[in-house]
Amino acid sequence: MNPFHFGVSDKRLFGVYHPAAAERSGGVGVVVCPPARDEYTLSHRALRQLAGQLARAGHPTLRFDYFGTGDSFGECHEGRTAQWRQDIGMAIDELKSLSGVSRVALVGLRLGGTLAAMTAAERREADVSRVILWDPVVFGNGYVQALRTRHDEFLHAGWRTAPASSEPADGLFGFPLTDEILADLRTVDLTTVTPYPDNRVYIVVSQRTREGDELRRALAERGTEVVFEDVKGLRVWEKDVLLSRELVPAAAIRRITSWMV
Amino acid sequence: MRERVLRLGPEGRLVGIMTEPATRARELPVFLMLNAGVVHRVGPNRVYVGVARRLAAMGFASCRFDVSGLGDSMTRRDGLPYEDARIADTREAMDHLQRALGGDRFVTLGLCSGADHAFRVALADDRVVGSVLLDGYTYPTARHDAERRRDRLGEIRRRLLDLAAWKRLVTGRHPIWGMIRARVLRRKDLRMQFMMDTPPRDEAESGIRRLVDRGAHLFFVYTSRQAAHHQSTVRAGEPFPPADPSGAVRVTCLPDSDHEFTLLTYRERLLDAVGDWAETVWPQAVLQDRS
């Protein structure tokens, strides 16, 4: 495991490269695309485990932080989805150069899945071989609404000594929500994103949702083959007292690793 | 400002990020940021990144790193229990930074269990000349506890009439389910390791005295419930931390902030508070960087 910064000077990204286990090398490379905002911190451990498993299975794997998140350069308010899609592109190039692979699979959790699908669809180089979406965000509006609900629940959670309210300057549940970021998120609609490599996409969910079902219907209508599994696993990116950050969503990790064979 | 990845400790087991100002004065201490609970080195809501960059703008270098087994760091090979391992990890990180940077003075900074860690490292190693304890130890008075119990009853009555709370309860999103699951699964091991292990008050006070006698500076920042705990001791005329006329022990309360600085306004106030404290204790910092 090798942590490092990569990319251009004022927009350097933090990444961790997991080389393929020597005895099993030869697998396709994998770029792991993390979720954003509060979900990023909560799923850090899960994504480290996922990257470790993929590397052990013979896949050189790179996980990284988007610009303005985690240990990457940039401030939180500078995190824009167009930039993050470019970041995924940079991570693909970096992994190819580090490992020597010519084709790369993208595995993305939550908004990371959504951005991975968008990046694969718009990337000119034909170097993305597979896209795996893990509980992807389907509609940006729903994502923002869920954020607002979490923020509201947080304000009423009983920790405050003052009245439960907040100003726009307080951000939304831990991170800024500028007009630009809001506009970015609102345009997200995964049901309209195609094509996928080989016209096929892999989706693993921890719990079935109406939006997820809608996504699969829309993809089927567009002639995209969906390999789907509901592992009924842990939703580690959701805050749960004491438990979420410590546990590993083994079922989802197992399924993703098996799809890479 | 410059940020780079560091591998610390034997075999480079620990992963950290060094944040350095454009020019660093060698006599200034280096800040070490210690994991808050099990959150990796960026801290809850990326708060440690903000603190590191604010300090760098003032001329201070800092290193945020993961202790063994957390974040991106490997586990130790010597099998030390967690409480001892995190101290040993931090001392090894200091050894590395001392060799690499030439400075031998450090300030430990941590939130919640990280504050406990920061305090214990300070006691264990004379190279620590300051500690920033974010929601560190508190010892609420008995009267405060009684008042709190009464408040809680009122709160429960209020919540019984709150439709949203019932909705959260029924849909499984209420925090009480997490607490029940933690009980059912008997995850006391997690509580012991990653939540604050508060020592008896006299032990904490004698530790503070030892550090102050050694010339160290302590900065306590309390939010939400912890601020109320602190204020209850002040009202009772027996403040914790004890009042210190020399100015070596300072306290700031942000009672309207939550424990993880979720609201940006209070995160900014935390950065200001830590910056002001560092500037008070090491006034040459800002001057050095501007010169």
Interface residues (C-beta under 8 A of the other chain):
Chain A: M1 P3 F4 H5 R12 F14 V16 D38 T41 H44 R45 R48 T69 G70 D71 F73 C76 D152 E153 F154 H156 A157 G158 W159 R160 T161 A162 S166 E167 A169 D170 G171 F173 G174 F175 P176 D240 V241 L242 L243 R245 E246
Chain B: E3 R4 V5 R7 V15 I17 G37 V38 V39 H40 R41 V42 P44 N45 R46 V49 G71 D72 M74 E155 D162 A164 A165 R168 R173 P175 W177 G178 M179 R181 A182 L185 R187 L190 R191 F194 S224 R225 A227 A228 P255 D256 D258 H259 E260 T262 L263 L264 T265 Y266
